[in-house]
């Protein structure tokens, strides 16, 4: 009886500890800065790291800038060399707190949250508020968020000759399914 009780308590404690952090490095960010009648300016990055710490409501998203993929190689080259200077600023990081977040409230029904935090991009930081839809899925917790990035907020210089062909705001969408660290170990 004592052994059964001890095993139950250990299992329960381990389950709670396993819920301390949820993580993925296969999140996706898509962005678009297209202007009607001109060539589309669209890219996707499928190697986004996302960390969710339920106890502190902390949400962190890290992106390697060079991992964005464009339809045209030349556009990707200009993005990395001229606009984002990805050799000098290799990462973009968003770190924030999910307001009114409680892991117990997360179910299969999508719920909207606000995440207040700081976006660090090209050596500049800006406080932003991001809307996010969060729900439980069989693989873990799904997070979907749309947010605009103002090019001027991060000193991204677009040459005058093509300024009318690129939007001043990049519409960005983040999607990811984070898993508990315990589940990640089990999958390996």
Protein Blocks (a to p, Z undefined) as FASTA:
>chain_A
ZZmmmmmmmmmmmmmmmmmpccdfkbccdddfbdehiacdddddfbbccdddfknopacd
dddfklpccfblklmmmmmmmmnommlmmbccdddddehiafklpcfbdcddddddddde
ehiacdddddddddddfklccddddddddfklnopacdfklmmmpcfbdcdddddddddf
klmmmmZZ
